[in-house]
Amino acid sequence: VQLVESGGGLVQAGGSLRLSCAASGRTFRINVMGWYRQAPGKQRELVAVMSARGGNPNYGDSVKGRFTISRDDDKDTMYLQMNNLKCEDTAVYYCNARVGPLRLNYWGQGTQVTVSS
């Protein structure tokens, strides 16, 4: 499975961005997909995850009510709609997939999101 993120950039506080993660390869083996982020000097943290089989997504506490994860199965693409962005949302955002019965982790290359005040 290969994952390619896009959609990052520079935005002012209060603005919006939409990230995309295009999956390729044996995508039928994906169990869970999600977004994580890592700010300088901090550990990577969960942003949002969702099962490939439906159900309610889970969000990190800091983004609840502002970010929305979704997917388009026809395009094998996952999205992260980010609204009301804050300076503390500045980070590299990574797409993640857990694949197969062992739920092996696959990561994209990351996309930078910078929120200015």
Residue pairs with C-beta under 8 A, 6 or more apart in sequence:
1 23
1 24
1 25
1 26
1 27
1 29
1 30
1 97
1 99
1 106
2 23
2 24
2 25
2 106
3 21
3 22
3 23
3 95
3 96
3 97
3 106
3 107
3 108
4 21
4 22
4 24
4 95
4 108
4 109
5 19
5 20
5 21
5 93
5 94
5 95
5 108
5 109
5 110
5 111
6 19
6 20
6 21
6 22
6 111
7 17
7 18
7 19
7 20
7 111
8 17
8 19
8 93
8 111
8 112
8 113
9 17
9 112
9 113
9 114
10 114
10 115
10 116
11 17
11 85
11 113
11 114
11 115
11 116
12 115
12 116
12 117
13 85
13 86
13 87
13 115
13 116
13 117
14 84
14 85
15 85
15 115
16 81
16 82
16 83
16 84
16 85
17 82
17 85
17 113
18 79
18 80
18 81
18 82
19 35
19 79
19 80
19 82
19 93
19 95
19 111
19 113
20 77
20 78
20 79
21 33
21 35
21 77
21 78
21 79
21 80
21 95
21 108
22 75
22 76
22 77
23 30
23 33
23 76
23 77
23 78
23 97
24 76
26 99
27 76
29 99
29 100
30 52
30 97
30 98
30 99
31 51
31 52
31 53
31 98
31 99
31 100
31 103
32 49
32 50
32 51
32 52
32 97
32 98
32 103
33 49
33 50
33 52
33 71
33 78
33 95
33 96
33 97
33 98
34 46
34 47
34 48
34 49
34 50
34 69
34 95
34 96
35 47
35 48
35 49
35 69
35 78
35 80
35 93
35 94
35 95
35 96
36 44
36 45
36 46
36 47
36 93
36 94
36 96
37 44
37 45
37 47
37 89
37 91
37 92
37 93
37 94
37 113
38 44
38 45
38 91
38 92
38 94
38 110
39 88
39 90
39 91
39 92
42 91
44 94
45 60
46 58
46 60
47 59
47 60
47 63
47 67
47 69
47 80
47 93
48 57
48 58
48 59
48 60
48 63
48 67
48 68
48 69
48 80
49 57
49 58
49 69
49 96
50 57
50 58
50 69
50 71
50 78
57 69
59 67
59 69
62 88
63 82
63 89
66 82
66 83
66 84
66 85
67 80
67 81
67 82
67 83
68 80
68 81
68 83
69 78
69 79
69 80
69 81
70 78
70 79
70 81
71 77
71 78
71 79
72 78
72 79
78 95
80 93
82 89
82 113
85 113
85 115
86 115
87 115
87 116
87 117
88 115
89 113
89 115
90 113
90 114
90 115
91 113
92 110
92 111
92 112
92 113
93 110
93 111
93 112
93 113
94 107
94 108
94 110
95 107
95 108
96 105
96 106
96 107
96 108
97 105
97 106
98 104
98 105
98 106
99 105
99 106
